[in-house]
Amino acid sequence: MELSEALRNDIQEILRSNPNNVAAIVLQGYVGSTALWSATQVLKRARAVPEWWLQFVTADDDTIYIG
């Protein structure tokens, strides 16, 4: 069974147990779609920087953690 099929079955089981959960599932879908869109936008605008630039930026601050 694929992940999407298992997820669909879980959601249908929740809906069968309580019809009032429809609004909660729609809201979760909206939040998930917004998070996915936001992450996609970040990845589109991401730029690789050379190692020397990271050392320059973090030279005065020992508390910056990258990774």
N, C-alpha and C positions, 0 to 999 in steps of 0.2 A: 504494500500500500504506500503510495506516495505521500510526501509530507502535506501537500495541499489537500489531498483527499482526507487525510487524517484530521487536518484542521477543520475542513468543512464538516466532517462528522461530529467533531467536538462542538462546533458552533450550533449545529442543528439540534444536538442534545440539550444544549443550554436553552435554546429557544423553545423546545418542547416542554421543558420543565417550568418555564415561567415566561409567558408572552411579553411581559413588561421589560424584558432584557433587550428588546430590539433597539431601543434608544441608546442603551449603553454600548451595544456592539457597533452601531453606526458611529457613535462618538469615538470609539476606539479606532475604527477604520479611518476616520478623518484625521485623528491625531497621528496615526501611523503613516498615512499618506503625506501629511505635512512634514513629519520627521524625515521621511525618505526623500522628499523634494529638497529639503534643507541640506541634507547630507550630500545630495547630488550637486547642488550649487557650490558647496564648499570644495568638493573634489574637482569641479570644473575650473575653479579659480586658484587651486593649489599650485604653488610654484616650488620647484626644487631650488635649494640654495647651497652654495659651496660650504664646506666644513669651516673654512677660515671666517666666513661671515657669522656663523653661529658662535664661534669662539670670540669674535669681536663684540657681538651683541651681549653675550653673557659674561664678559670679562669682569664687570664690576659687581655682578650679583651671583653669589654662589648658591642661591636657593632655586634657580631655574632648572627644571627637569624636563628634558625633551625625550619623548618616546614612551 
